[in-house]
Amino acid sequence: QVQLVESGGGLVQAGGSLRLSCAASGGIFSDYAMGWFRQAPGKPREFIATISRSAVSTVYADSVKGRCSISRDNAKNTVYLQMNSLKPEDTAVYYCAADHQINTITVTVDPRNYDYWGQGTQVTVSS
């Protein structure tokens, strides 16, 4: 059983930056591709970014491409999401998720493929 704990959310002005962290425990972190998703009130959960086990492969949603960067530190069992040039429409609860993968370069954007989820961290961007 893998436990995921997000941190780093908060209130920021439009144009600002935040770095979200997700610490994993209870499993072999490097066995999992990791993803970030978000959910705003009244909207479905939205894919943001994903990174493969080896960090060779990354994929971003068009809505954040060029503004966000996903990275991981397998020695620290942590995945990060650096968000820059934040906009009010980025306001949401941000979740990290773990997808057990045999292949070290495979990633998926489908939330149904993810095995474990964190509890989320709130990001609020004021205009």
N, C-alpha and C positions, 0 to 999 in steps of 0.2 A: 504494500500500500504506500503510495507516494503522497506526501503532504506538500502543498504549495502555499506559500505565504507572500503576498504582494505588499509592497511598501513604496513610498515616494510620491503618492498622490497628494493633491492639495489644491489650493486656490491660486491662480496665476492670472496675470493680465494678458490680454491678447498680444501676441508677438513674443511672449516669454517662452521659457523652456522648462521642462521637467525631465528627470530621469527616474523611470520606474524600475524597481528591482523585484525579482521573484526568487525566493530562496526555496530550494527543494530539500526534502529529507525523506528517509524511509525507503529509498530505492537507489538504483545505480543511475545517477543523473545522466551520464553519458550514453545510456541506452535509449534516451528519449529525444525525439525532435520536440522543440518547444514552440509555442505560439502565444501571441497576444491577441485578445479580442476585446471588444467594448460593447456596452449596451447603454443606450440613452433611454430615458423614460418613454414608454409607449412605442419603442422601436425594437426590432429583433436584434439578436446578438450579431455583431459585425466583425468580420475578420480584419485584423490590422497588419500583422506581420508574423512570419514564421522563420525558424532557423533549424537546419539539420543537426544531427548528432555531432558531426565533425565541424560544424560552422561553415562548411564549404558552400552550402546552398542557403539562400535567403529569398523570400518573396514578400512583397509589400502590396497592400491595397492601394489602388489608384488615389484614394482620398488622402493618403499620408505619404505617398512616394515623394522623396526629395526633402521631406521634413522630419522623417523618423528613421531611426537606425536601431536594428536589433542586434544584440551580441550576447555571447555567453562565456562564462568562465567555468569550465568543467571541474577545475580544482576547487572552486568555491561553491559548486552546486547552485549556481545562480545564473539567471538570464536577465538581461536588461533591455529596456526600451527607452532610448533617448528621443525625446520629442522637442522639436524646435518650431519656431514661428507658429505657436499655438493659436487656434481660432476658437471663437465661442462654440462653433459646431463640433469641436472636439470634446466638449463636455459630456462625460459619461462615466460609468463604472468600468474600470479596466481590469480584465481578468487574464491571468496566464494559465496555460494548459500544457499538459505533457502527453505526447503521442509515442507509444512504444514502437520502435522501428528496428528492423533487422539491418536495413541498409543505412549506411552512415551518411548518405547524401540526400535521402528522400525527405520531402516536406509535403505537407498537405494544408489546404486552406479550409477544408470542411470541418466544422466544429464537431460533427458526429464521429469523426475518426479519433478524437482526443479521449484519452482514458481518464485523466485526472485534471481537476480544476481547482484553482484557488478561490478564495472568498471574495476577491475583488478589492480594488482601491479606487476611491472617488477622485476624479479630476474635474475641476471646475474652472472654466476660462471665462473671465469677465471681459466685457467689451469696453 
